[in-house]
Amino acid sequence: MRVPRQLSGQDVARALRVLGYERARQDGSHIRLTTQVNGTQHVTVPNHKPLKVGTLLGGVVKPVAAHHRLTVEELLARLGL
């Protein structure tokens, strides 16, 4: 699995629109996204440039993949990352 290295929080938030995530609010440097697809889920994306790989995987990609019942590879492919 190849994880993108130079993504910003804005890039990730934009990519998650494919799965129905919308910006709920932004507090400082953190963007809160919400989806109603497959039930309600909230995810917080740090608006840093670039995101650290561990933060991207552990805090965003893995929880989103689990919510949508996808593998990490399937999720990254669907998001075009």
C-alpha positions in Angstrom: 0.0 0.0 0.0 1.4 3.4 -1.0 0.2 6.2 1.2 0.4 9.7 -0.4 3.0 11.9 1.3 2.3 15.5 0.3 -1.5 15.8 1.1 -2.8 18.8 3.0 -5.9 18.7 5.2 -7.8 20.6 2.5 -6.8 17.9 0.0 -8.2 15.2 2.2 -11.4 17.1 3.0 -12.0 17.7 -0.7 -11.4 14.0 -1.6 -13.8 12.8 1.1 -16.7 14.6 -0.6 -16.9 11.5 -2.9 -18.1 9.5 0.1 -20.7 12.2 1.2 -18.6 14.0 3.7 -19.4 17.7 4.2 -17.6 20.3 6.2 -19.5 20.8 9.5 -17.2 23.3 11.0 -13.6 24.4 11.4 -12.0 25.2 14.7 -8.6 26.7 14.3 -6.5 24.3 12.3 -8.9 21.3 12.4 -11.7 20.6 9.9 -14.7 18.6 11.2 -16.4 16.5 8.4 -19.7 14.7 8.7 -21.4 12.1 6.6 -24.9 10.5 6.7 -23.9 7.7 4.4 -24.1 4.3 6.2 -25.1 6.1 9.3 -23.6 9.2 10.9 -19.9 9.6 11.2 -17.8 12.6 12.2 -14.1 12.8 11.4 -11.6 15.5 12.2 -8.9 16.4 9.7 -6.0 18.6 10.8 -5.6 21.4 8.3 -1.8 20.9 8.1 0.4 20.9 5.0 1.5 18.2 4.6 -0.3 15.8 6.9 2.0 13.3 8.7 1.5 9.8 7.4 0.6 8.4 10.8 -2.0 11.1 11.4 -3.5 10.5 7.9 -3.7 6.7 8.3 -4.6 6.4 12.0 -6.8 9.4 12.4 -8.6 9.7 9.1 -8.2 6.9 6.6 -8.6 3.8 8.8 -11.7 5.1 10.7 -13.3 6.2 7.4 -12.5 2.9 5.7 -14.0 1.0 8.7 -17.2 3.1 8.6 -17.7 2.4 4.9 -16.6 -1.3 5.2 -13.7 -0.9 2.8 -10.0 -1.8 3.1 -7.5 1.1 3.2 -6.4 0.3 -0.3 -10.0 0.3 -1.6 -10.6 3.6 0.1 -7.5 5.3 -1.3 -8.4 4.1 -4.8 -12.0 5.4 -4.5 -10.8 8.7 -3.3 -8.2 8.9 -6.0 -5.3 9.4 -3.6 
